[in-house]
Amino acid sequence: MFFYELREGDDDIFADVLLAREDEMDADTFFALVQEIRLRIQDSYEEDTLIEAIADELEKDHEFVAISDERITASVNVSKVDDENFLTDLEEDDGDEMDGDYRGIYLELPSDPGRPN
């Protein structure tokens, strides 16, 4: 199994998509394929991000598998503390206000010597 990554964004905010493929594709060929797909779809995709749209095309036509949260079979929380080791519930909670897509943003805030974190 061989793994590939698509990244989108700038120095402050970025997103990535991981892909897997049974047969190896050299980096230059992968880059050329991604560029070909990007040029073809960049003005017409329906996914949330360009990299998700490219990943869909790679999966549909080029034997890649996009590694996403929807494909996770099991998730285990691991800690040195025994009570903090557990199998994570992957089922969606219907009453959760966070249902659907959400994005995380990393912010670099000025440090305050009076605050511990």
HELIX and SHEET records of a PDB file:
HELIX    1   1 ALA A   27  ILE A   41  1                                  15    
HELIX    2   2 LEU A   50  ASP A   61  1                                  12    
HELIX    3   3 ASP A   69  ARG A   71  5                                   3    
HELIX    4   4 ASP A   82  GLU A   84  5                                   3    
SHEET    1   A 3 PHE A   2  GLY A   9  0                                        
SHEET    2   A 3 PHE A  14  ARG A  21 -1                                        
SHEET    3   A 3 PHE A  64  ILE A  67 -1                                        
SHEET    1   B 2 VAL A  76  ASN A  77  0                                        
SHEET    2   B 2 PHE A  86  LEU A  87 -1                                        
END                                                                             
